[in-house]
Each structure stands twice: as structure tokens, then as C-alpha cells.
Amino acid sequence: MSDDTIMRDASTFGWDDEPAADRRQPPAEVMSVSELTLCVKEHLETRFADVWVSGEISNLVRASSGHIYLSLKDDEAVMRAVIWRGARQTLAIDPVDGLEVICHGRLEVYPPRGTYQLTIDRLHAVGTGTLEARLRALHQLLEREGLFAPARKRPIPLFPRRIALVTSPTGAAIADFLTTLRGRWTSSEVIVVPARVQGAGAAEELAAALGLAAQLEPRPDVVALVRGGGSLEDLWAFNEEVLVRAVAASPIPIVCGVGHEIDVSLADLAADRRALTPTDAAVQVSPDGRQLAAQLDAFGPRLRAALVRRIDSSRERIGQLARSRFFAEPERLIRDRRAALTDQAGRLRRLTLATVDRARERLAAAAARLDANSPLKVLARGYSVTQRADGQAVLTSAADATPGMEIVTHLAYGRLWSRVERTSLDGHT
């Protein structure tokens, strides 16, 4: 650096005319920290009141007050930034760590700390690459959890009495939906549950609207979640995890019609049925009244022809019955039935008597066999039964008796009481 350059820099502070020995002394007028900071604040905030900045979001913190604090960084620098609660609804997407963004705002200096920050009022993703990467990652996560499984899809009622319409009350989607629905079916009551469909916080509002729709009394038969077309960034709320999970958890079947035919959101995949557009969503939740009326008109002649055939068939059947013997000769039919009953009664009586005779014969044969084997018959042939006089045991051997024992002998006719004199087992006394 040349001496001239040094002198020019020194002149900035008013030291160029002072002797060299006095240059280490401060000038007569010295600015305080707050005065200097105020000058910097006025200069920066005036100079950078309308700037666009690109960078990567990091260190994001969502305060309980609703404000969002974050940092923007690139390869060489980092700066602080803030999104005030009131500005959050103007953002195209919700900020998250690692997202490459372009944001608009103004520089503000915070004198108590001597720092500056960017106050953001608009924020957009850089291209679609980052958003698509986030979309693929979330899709894989929710698919593994089964939120998109066909088995969990529920049928849509054919004739809904109440339809909850979750959408923005000021967008074109609500007009398209209602116009199509009125042209097809006018018997359904439509309850509009308003919510923002774009920007930061829109996903939370839509999820809350679905919860509110489920609490309506009487409960709606189906929910239509619709939004018009737009870019991936415009439709991003329908790819937010909080809304996709709310769609999957809804106790009411949901038809989701977001964007155009080529737009497919994660909310579409989690819904019970995907509609190509808001107009198609109205078609999905309602029958075609004109087609039903045409079908009813076509059914009229067919119904009349079927009734005529039924009447003719019944008339022919009645004519056959009138010509039958039952109506021509009822007395003869009664006589025939009486004769048949008399014949059946005779057969039953004969069968009963024969059965009784066979049973009597079997009973007599059994009694004869029993009598032949009676112990009394054995006694009648000269045999007897001897037992102790106390009746406790029958004597089958002389060894069972002792001299002096009283015994009782049973004969065919009567009994004998006696006393044992002596006993013998071999035929000798």
C-alpha cells in the first residue's frame, strides 16, 4: 500500500493535517456505540429495504409465539433471518432445514446486540429438485407404513346425503365443484369447511378442517378435498406429512381432487379415491341424476310388462284351480280323504296288535327261562341250602360249621333249625 493511499484513508477520519505525534490521539468528536449503530441501521435498512437472497436454510426454530427464526448460508457466509408470525401465511412453502430457497425481505439491525438479520416476507424453493427429493423420501416412509395400501381404501357412498367440501372459499375449485355437482345431483347437502390451500401453514389448516368435518352432526357421508392447478410449490401443502396422515386417519371416506390430471399428490394417494380435478371430484361423489332418470324411464315399460305377465300367470293359475277337482267336487275329495284316513287307522290298529302280541310272546319266553333257573326249582328236586342260624353266611363246606353251631336248612317247602353234632369232610364222621 502506498503512502498516498494511507494518507487518503487517514483523511477520512480528519487526521491528515495533524502532526504525526498527535495521530494516536482521538479527534474532538467521538461517536458512541449507539450512535454508530444507529447510523449503520439507517444506512443498511435504507439501502437494503427490498432484497432477494438465495441460500440454504439451517438452524430453524419455530417459537411458541408463531415466529420462525433461522439462518441462511452458502459456502462462504451465514446470516440470521426471521419470519414474523403475520408473514408466515404469505409464504409459498413452509421452511425446513436443508431447503434451498430464494427469499425476499429487508435487512434490519438490532441495536441491543449490534447484529443484523433478514426479515423475510416471501420464500420460494430453488427449482423443484429439493422439493422432489423431499417428496420421494416422504413417499417411501408413508408407503412403508401402509398409508397408500389399496386394502385400506373404503367405498364411496352411491347416494350421499351430506358432502363436506374442504377447500378455499375464494378459489376457482369450489365453483367448479359446486357447478358440476348441481348439474348432476341436487339431493345432497354440501357443507363447505374453509381452509387455505397454499402457502406455509396451509397443510395444518387443511388437516384441522378434515378434523372439523368429522365432528359435524349429522356426520357427512363423504369428504371432498379439492384444489385447482398450480406448480409443485403451489400444491406443496398436499404433500405435507401432517395433511397426508390426517387424510389417512379420517373416519369418513375422502375423495381428493388436487390440481390437474397430471398432478399427483401424496394426499391423493392416501385418500380413499383420487379424482383427476375438482370437477372430477364432484363426479366421483355423486350419481348422475339425468342418467338415473333415463334408467327409471326405461324401467317403466319393462316393469309394466313384467306386471302384466305376472297377472296373466296368476289368472291362469286361478283358472286351473277353479277347474280342479278340489273346487268342482269338494265332497268327493272329503270322502276320499276320509276313506284314506280310515284305511290308515285300520292298518295302524293291526300293526299295534301284532306288535303287542309279539311282545307278549317274548315276555312269556323270558319268564319261562327265568322260572327254569329259579333256585326254588332246584330245591324241589331234593336239594337244600344251609346257612348259619344268624343268617350271616351260607355253608358250602363242612369246615364252615363247628359242633354246637345252630344252622338253618332251607327246603323246597319250609325250613329246619338244627344244631351240629359233628362234621366230616371225607364222608366219615
Contacts in CASP RR format, 6 or more apart in sequence:
PFRMAT RR
TARGET T0000
AUTHOR 0000-0000-0000
METHOD contacts of the structure
MODEL  1
MSDDTIMRDASTFGWDDEPAADRRQPPAEVMSVSELTLCVKEHLETRFAD
VWVSGEISNLVRASSGHIYLSLKDDEAVMRAVIWRGARQTLAIDPVDGLE
VICHGRLEVYPPRGTYQLTIDRLHAVGTGTLEARLRALHQLLEREGLFAP
ARKRPIPLFPRRIALVTSPTGAAIADFLTTLRGRWTSSEVIVVPARVQGA
GAAEELAAALGLAAQLEPRPDVVALVRGGGSLEDLWAFNEEVLVRAVAAS
PIPIVCGVGHEIDVSLADLAADRRALTPTDAAVQVSPDGRQLAAQLDAFG
PRLRAALVRRIDSSRERIGQLARSRFFAEPERLIRDRRAALTDQAGRLRR
LTLATVDRARERLAAAAARLDANSPLKVLARGYSVTQRADGQAVLTSAAD
ATPGMEIVTHLAYGRLWSRVERTSLDGHT
7 16 0 8 1.000
10 16 0 8 1.000
10 23 0 8 1.000
13 27 0 8 1.000
14 27 0 8 1.000
15 23 0 8 1.000
15 27 0 8 1.000
18 25 0 8 1.000
31 39 0 8 1.000
34 111 0 8 1.000
37 109 0 8 1.000
37 111 0 8 1.000
37 114 0 8 1.000
38 111 0 8 1.000
40 109 0 8 1.000
41 108 0 8 1.000
41 109 0 8 1.000
41 111 0 8 1.000
44 107 0 8 1.000
44 109 0 8 1.000
44 116 0 8 1.000
45 106 0 8 1.000
45 107 0 8 1.000
45 108 0 8 1.000
45 109 0 8 1.000
47 107 0 8 1.000
48 106 0 8 1.000
48 107 0 8 1.000
49 106 0 8 1.000
49 107 0 8 1.000
50 104 0 8 1.000
50 105 0 8 1.000
50 106 0 8 1.000
51 104 0 8 1.000
51 105 0 8 1.000
51 106 0 8 1.000
51 107 0 8 1.000
51 118 0 8 1.000
52 102 0 8 1.000
52 103 0 8 1.000
52 104 0 8 1.000
52 105 0 8 1.000
53 72 0 8 1.000
53 79 0 8 1.000
53 102 0 8 1.000
53 103 0 8 1.000
53 104 0 8 1.000
53 105 0 8 1.000
53 118 0 8 1.000
54 74 0 8 1.000
54 100 0 8 1.000
54 101 0 8 1.000
54 102 0 8 1.000
54 103 0 8 1.000
54 126 0 8 1.000
55 72 0 8 1.000
55 73 0 8 1.000
55 74 0 8 1.000
55 100 0 8 1.000
55 101 0 8 1.000
55 102 0 8 1.000
55 126 0 8 1.000
56 72 0 8 1.000
56 73 0 8 1.000
56 74 0 8 1.000
56 98 0 8 1.000
56 99 0 8 1.000
56 100 0 8 1.000
56 101 0 8 1.000
57 70 0 8 1.000
57 71 0 8 1.000
57 72 0 8 1.000
57 95 0 8 1.000
57 96 0 8 1.000
57 97 0 8 1.000
57 98 0 8 1.000
57 99 0 8 1.000
57 101 0 8 1.000
58 70 0 8 1.000
58 71 0 8 1.000
58 72 0 8 1.000
58 73 0 8 1.000
58 78 0 8 1.000
58 97 0 8 1.000
58 98 0 8 1.000
59 69 0 8 1.000
59 70 0 8 1.000
59 71 0 8 1.000
59 97 0 8 1.000
60 68 0 8 1.000
60 69 0 8 1.000
60 70 0 8 1.000
60 95 0 8 1.000
60 96 0 8 1.000
60 97 0 8 1.000
61 68 0 8 1.000
61 69 0 8 1.000
61 70 0 8 1.000
62 68 0 8 1.000
63 69 0 8 1.000
65 85 0 8 1.000
66 85 0 8 1.000
66 88 0 8 1.000
67 82 0 8 1.000
67 83 0 8 1.000
67 84 0 8 1.000
67 85 0 8 1.000
68 82 0 8 1.000
68 83 0 8 1.000
68 88 0 8 1.000
68 95 0 8 1.000
69 80 0 8 1.000
69 81 0 8 1.000
69 82 0 8 1.000
70 80 0 8 1.000
70 81 0 8 1.000
70 82 0 8 1.000
70 83 0 8 1.000
70 95 0 8 1.000
71 78 0 8 1.000
71 79 0 8 1.000
71 80 0 8 1.000
71 81 0 8 1.000
72 78 0 8 1.000
72 79 0 8 1.000
72 81 0 8 1.000
72 101 0 8 1.000
72 103 0 8 1.000
72 118 0 8 1.000
73 79 0 8 1.000
79 116 0 8 1.000
79 117 0 8 1.000
79 118 0 8 1.000
80 115 0 8 1.000
80 116 0 8 1.000
80 117 0 8 1.000
80 118 0 8 1.000
81 103 0 8 1.000
81 117 0 8 1.000
81 118 0 8 1.000
81 119 0 8 1.000
81 120 0 8 1.000
82 117 0 8 1.000
82 118 0 8 1.000
82 119 0 8 1.000
82 120 0 8 1.000
83 91 0 8 1.000
83 95 0 8 1.000
83 119 0 8 1.000
83 120 0 8 1.000
83 121 0 8 1.000
83 123 0 8 1.000
84 119 0 8 1.000
87 119 0 8 1.000
87 120 0 8 1.000
87 121 0 8 1.000
88 200 0 8 1.000
88 201 0 8 1.000
89 196 0 8 1.000
89 199 0 8 1.000
89 200 0 8 1.000
89 201 0 8 1.000
90 121 0 8 1.000
90 122 0 8 1.000
90 199 0 8 1.000
91 120 0 8 1.000
91 122 0 8 1.000
91 123 0 8 1.000
91 199 0 8 1.000
91 200 0 8 1.000
92 122 0 8 1.000
92 123 0 8 1.000
92 124 0 8 1.000
92 125 0 8 1.000
92 198 0 8 1.000
92 199 0 8 1.000
92 200 0 8 1.000
92 233 0 8 1.000
92 234 0 8 1.000
92 236 0 8 1.000
93 99 0 8 1.000
93 123 0 8 1.000
93 124 0 8 1.000
93 125 0 8 1.000
93 131 0 8 1.000
93 199 0 8 1.000
93 200 0 8 1.000
93 233 0 8 1.000
93 236 0 8 1.000
94 199 0 8 1.000
94 200 0 8 1.000
94 201 0 8 1.000
94 203 0 8 1.000
94 236 0 8 1.000
94 240 0 8 1.000
95 101 0 8 1.000
95 123 0 8 1.000
95 200 0 8 1.000
96 134 0 8 1.000
98 130 0 8 1.000
99 125 0 8 1.000
99 130 0 8 1.000
99 134 0 8 1.000
100 125 0 8 1.000
100 126 0 8 1.000
100 127 0 8 1.000
100 130 0 8 1.000
101 123 0 8 1.000
101 124 0 8 1.000
101 125 0 8 1.000
101 126 0 8 1.000
102 123 0 8 1.000
102 124 0 8 1.000
102 125 0 8 1.000
102 126 0 8 1.000
103 118 0 8 1.000
103 120 0 8 1.000
103 122 0 8 1.000
103 123 0 8 1.000
103 124 0 8 1.000
104 120 0 8 1.000
104 121 0 8 1.000
104 122 0 8 1.000
104 123 0 8 1.000
105 118 0 8 1.000
105 119 0 8 1.000
105 120 0 8 1.000
105 121 0 8 1.000
105 122 0 8 1.000
106 118 0 8 1.000
106 119 0 8 1.000
107 116 0 8 1.000
107 117 0 8 1.000
107 118 0 8 1.000
107 119 0 8 1.000
108 116 0 8 1.000
108 117 0 8 1.000
108 118 0 8 1.000
108 119 0 8 1.000
109 115 0 8 1.000
109 116 0 8 1.000
110 116 0 8 1.000
110 117 0 8 1.000
123 200 0 8 1.000
124 233 0 8 1.000
125 131 0 8 1.000
125 233 0 8 1.000
128 231 0 8 1.000
128 232 0 8 1.000
128 233 0 8 1.000
131 232 0 8 1.000
131 233 0 8 1.000
131 236 0 8 1.000
132 232 0 8 1.000
135 232 0 8 1.000
135 239 0 8 1.000
135 266 0 8 1.000
138 239 0 8 1.000
138 241 0 8 1.000
138 244 0 8 1.000
138 266 0 8 1.000
139 266 0 8 1.000
139 269 0 8 1.000
142 148 0 8 1.000
142 241 0 8 1.000
142 244 0 8 1.000
142 245 0 8 1.000
142 266 0 8 1.000
142 270 0 8 1.000
146 152 0 8 1.000
147 244 0 8 1.000
147 245 0 8 1.000
147 248 0 8 1.000
147 269 0 8 1.000
147 270 0 8 1.000
148 269 0 8 1.000
148 270 0 8 1.000
152 248 0 8 1.000
153 272 0 8 1.000
153 273 0 8 1.000
154 253 0 8 1.000
154 272 0 8 1.000
155 253 0 8 1.000
155 272 0 8 1.000
156 222 0 8 1.000
156 253 0 8 1.000
156 255 0 8 1.000
156 272 0 8 1.000
156 273 0 8 1.000
156 284 0 8 1.000
156 285 0 8 1.000
157 221 0 8 1.000
157 222 0 8 1.000
157 253 0 8 1.000
158 287 0 8 1.000
159 187 0 8 1.000
159 287 0 8 1.000
160 188 0 8 1.000
160 220 0 8 1.000
160 221 0 8 1.000
160 222 0 8 1.000
160 285 0 8 1.000
160 286 0 8 1.000
161 187 0 8 1.000
161 188 0 8 1.000
161 189 0 8 1.000
161 221 0 8 1.000
162 188 0 8 1.000
162 189 0 8 1.000
162 190 0 8 1.000
162 191 0 8 1.000
162 216 0 8 1.000
162 218 0 8 1.000
162 219 0 8 1.000
162 220 0 8 1.000
162 221 0 8 1.000
163 181 0 8 1.000
163 188 0 8 1.000
163 189 0 8 1.000
163 190 0 8 1.000
163 191 0 8 1.000
163 220 0 8 1.000
163 221 0 8 1.000
163 222 0 8 1.000
163 223 0 8 1.000
163 224 0 8 1.000
163 285 0 8 1.000
163 286 0 8 1.000
164 190 0 8 1.000
164 191 0 8 1.000
164 193 0 8 1.000
164 213 0 8 1.000
164 216 0 8 1.000
164 220 0 8 1.000
164 222 0 8 1.000
164 223 0 8 1.000
164 224 0 8 1.000
164 252 0 8 1.000
165 174 0 8 1.000
165 177 0 8 1.000
165 178 0 8 1.000
165 190 0 8 1.000
165 191 0 8 1.000
165 192 0 8 1.000
165 193 0 8 1.000
165 223 0 8 1.000
165 224 0 8 1.000
165 226 0 8 1.000
166 193 0 8 1.000
166 195 0 8 1.000
166 206 0 8 1.000
166 209 0 8 1.000
166 210 0 8 1.000
166 213 0 8 1.000
166 223 0 8 1.000
166 224 0 8 1.000
166 225 0 8 1.000
166 226 0 8 1.000
167 173 0 8 1.000
167 174 0 8 1.000
167 177 0 8 1.000
167 192 0 8 1.000
167 194 0 8 1.000
167 195 0 8 1.000
167 197 0 8 1.000
167 224 0 8 1.000
167 225 0 8 1.000
167 226 0 8 1.000
167 227 0 8 1.000
167 278 0 8 1.000
168 174 0 8 1.000
168 194 0 8 1.000
168 195 0 8 1.000
168 196 0 8 1.000
168 197 0 8 1.000
168 198 0 8 1.000
168 227 0 8 1.000
169 192 0 8 1.000
169 194 0 8 1.000
171 197 0 8 1.000
171 228 0 8 1.000
172 228 0 8 1.000
173 197 0 8 1.000
173 226 0 8 1.000
173 227 0 8 1.000
173 228 0 8 1.000
173 278 0 8 1.000
174 192 0 8 1.000
174 226 0 8 1.000
174 278 0 8 1.000
176 228 0 8 1.000
176 277 0 8 1.000
176 278 0 8 1.000
176 279 0 8 1.000
176 282 0 8 1.000
177 224 0 8 1.000
177 226 0 8 1.000
177 278 0 8 1.000
177 279 0 8 1.000
177 281 0 8 1.000
177 282 0 8 1.000
178 190 0 8 1.000
178 282 0 8 1.000
180 279 0 8 1.000
180 282 0 8 1.000
180 283 0 8 1.000
181 188 0 8 1.000
181 190 0 8 1.000
181 282 0 8 1.000
181 285 0 8 1.000
181 286 0 8 1.000
184 282 0 8 1.000
184 283 0 8 1.000
184 286 0 8 1.000
184 287 0 8 1.000
184 288 0 8 1.000
184 289 0 8 1.000
184 290 0 8 1.000
185 286 0 8 1.000
185 287 0 8 1.000
185 288 0 8 1.000
185 289 0 8 1.000
188 285 0 8 1.000
188 286 0 8 1.000
191 213 0 8 1.000
191 216 0 8 1.000
191 220 0 8 1.000
193 209 0 8 1.000
193 210 0 8 1.000
193 212 0 8 1.000
193 213 0 8 1.000
194 209 0 8 1.000
195 202 0 8 1.000
195 205 0 8 1.000
195 206 0 8 1.000
195 208 0 8 1.000
195 209 0 8 1.000
196 202 0 8 1.000
196 205 0 8 1.000
196 206 0 8 1.000
196 237 0 8 1.000
197 206 0 8 1.000
197 227 0 8 1.000
197 228 0 8 1.000
197 237 0 8 1.000
197 238 0 8 1.000
198 227 0 8 1.000
198 234 0 8 1.000
198 235 0 8 1.000
198 237 0 8 1.000
199 236 0 8 1.000
199 237 0 8 1.000
201 237 0 8 1.000
202 237 0 8 1.000
203 237 0 8 1.000
203 238 0 8 1.000
203 240 0 8 1.000
203 242 0 8 1.000
203 243 0 8 1.000
204 242 0 8 1.000
204 243 0 8 1.000
206 225 0 8 1.000
206 237 0 8 1.000
206 238 0 8 1.000
206 243 0 8 1.000
206 246 0 8 1.000
207 242 0 8 1.000
207 243 0 8 1.000
207 245 0 8 1.000
207 246 0 8 1.000
210 223 0 8 1.000
210 225 0 8 1.000
210 243 0 8 1.000
210 246 0 8 1.000
210 247 0 8 1.000
210 250 0 8 1.000
210 254 0 8 1.000
211 246 0 8 1.000
211 250 0 8 1.000
213 220 0 8 1.000
213 223 0 8 1.000
213 250 0 8 1.000
213 252 0 8 1.000
214 250 0 8 1.000
214 251 0 8 1.000
214 252 0 8 1.000
219 252 0 8 1.000
220 252 0 8 1.000
221 252 0 8 1.000
221 253 0 8 1.000
222 252 0 8 1.000
222 253 0 8 1.000
222 254 0 8 1.000
222 255 0 8 1.000
222 285 0 8 1.000
223 250 0 8 1.000
223 252 0 8 1.000
223 253 0 8 1.000
223 254 0 8 1.000
223 255 0 8 1.000
224 254 0 8 1.000
224 255 0 8 1.000
224 257 0 8 1.000
224 275 0 8 1.000
224 281 0 8 1.000
224 282 0 8 1.000
224 285 0 8 1.000
225 247 0 8 1.000
225 254 0 8 1.000
225 255 0 8 1.000
225 256 0 8 1.000
225 257 0 8 1.000
225 258 0 8 1.000
225 267 0 8 1.000
225 271 0 8 1.000
225 281 0 8 1.000
226 256 0 8 1.000
226 257 0 8 1.000
226 258 0 8 1.000
226 275 0 8 1.000
226 278 0 8 1.000
226 281 0 8 1.000
227 235 0 8 1.000
227 238 0 8 1.000
227 257 0 8 1.000
227 258 0 8 1.000
227 259 0 8 1.000
227 278 0 8 1.000
228 258 0 8 1.000
228 259 0 8 1.000
228 260 0 8 1.000
228 277 0 8 1.000
228 278 0 8 1.000
229 235 0 8 1.000
229 258 0 8 1.000
229 259 0 8 1.000
229 260 0 8 1.000
229 263 0 8 1.000
230 259 0 8 1.000
230 260 0 8 1.000
230 263 0 8 1.000
235 258 0 8 1.000
235 259 0 8 1.000
235 263 0 8 1.000
235 265 0 8 1.000
237 243 0 8 1.000
238 256 0 8 1.000
238 258 0 8 1.000
238 265 0 8 1.000
238 266 0 8 1.000
238 267 0 8 1.000
238 268 0 8 1.000
239 265 0 8 1.000
239 266 0 8 1.000
239 267 0 8 1.000
243 267 0 8 1.000
244 266 0 8 1.000
244 267 0 8 1.000
244 269 0 8 1.000
244 270 0 8 1.000
245 270 0 8 1.000
247 254 0 8 1.000
247 256 0 8 1.000
247 267 0 8 1.000
247 270 0 8 1.000
247 271 0 8 1.000
248 270 0 8 1.000
253 272 0 8 1.000
253 273 0 8 1.000
254 271 0 8 1.000
254 272 0 8 1.000
254 273 0 8 1.000
255 271 0 8 1.000
255 272 0 8 1.000
255 273 0 8 1.000
255 274 0 8 1.000
255 275 0 8 1.000
255 281 0 8 1.000
255 284 0 8 1.000
255 285 0 8 1.000
256 265 0 8 1.000
256 267 0 8 1.000
256 268 0 8 1.000
256 270 0 8 1.000
256 271 0 8 1.000
256 273 0 8 1.000
256 274 0 8 1.000
256 275 0 8 1.000
256 281 0 8 1.000
257 268 0 8 1.000
257 271 0 8 1.000
257 274 0 8 1.000
257 275 0 8 1.000
257 276 0 8 1.000
257 277 0 8 1.000
257 278 0 8 1.000
257 280 0 8 1.000
257 281 0 8 1.000
258 265 0 8 1.000
258 267 0 8 1.000
258 268 0 8 1.000
259 277 0 8 1.000
259 278 0 8 1.000
260 276 0 8 1.000
260 277 0 8 1.000
261 276 0 8 1.000
261 277 0 8 1.000
264 274 0 8 1.000
268 274 0 8 1.000
273 284 0 8 1.000
275 281 0 8 1.000
275 283 0 8 1.000
275 284 0 8 1.000
321 327 0 8 1.000
325 332 0 8 1.000
325 333 0 8 1.000
326 333 0 8 1.000
371 377 0 8 1.000
375 385 0 8 1.000
376 412 0 8 1.000
379 385 0 8 1.000
379 410 0 8 1.000
379 411 0 8 1.000
379 412 0 8 1.000
380 412 0 8 1.000
382 411 0 8 1.000
382 412 0 8 1.000
384 409 0 8 1.000
384 410 0 8 1.000
384 411 0 8 1.000
385 394 0 8 1.000
385 409 0 8 1.000
385 410 0 8 1.000
386 394 0 8 1.000
386 395 0 8 1.000
386 407 0 8 1.000
386 408 0 8 1.000
386 409 0 8 1.000
386 410 0 8 1.000
387 393 0 8 1.000
387 394 0 8 1.000
387 395 0 8 1.000
387 407 0 8 1.000
387 408 0 8 1.000
387 410 0 8 1.000
388 395 0 8 1.000
388 405 0 8 1.000
388 406 0 8 1.000
388 407 0 8 1.000
388 408 0 8 1.000
389 405 0 8 1.000
389 406 0 8 1.000
389 407 0 8 1.000
389 408 0 8 1.000
389 417 0 8 1.000
391 408 0 8 1.000
393 400 0 8 1.000
395 401 0 8 1.000
395 407 0 8 1.000
397 425 0 8 1.000
398 423 0 8 1.000
398 424 0 8 1.000
398 425 0 8 1.000
399 423 0 8 1.000
399 425 0 8 1.000
401 407 0 8 1.000
401 420 0 8 1.000
401 423 0 8 1.000
402 420 0 8 1.000
402 423 0 8 1.000
403 420 0 8 1.000
403 421 0 8 1.000
403 422 0 8 1.000
403 423 0 8 1.000
404 419 0 8 1.000
404 420 0 8 1.000
404 421 0 8 1.000
405 419 0 8 1.000
405 420 0 8 1.000
406 417 0 8 1.000
406 418 0 8 1.000
406 419 0 8 1.000
407 417 0 8 1.000
407 418 0 8 1.000
407 419 0 8 1.000
407 420 0 8 1.000
408 415 0 8 1.000
408 416 0 8 1.000
408 417 0 8 1.000
409 415 0 8 1.000
409 416 0 8 1.000
409 417 0 8 1.000
409 418 0 8 1.000
422 429 0 8 1.000
END
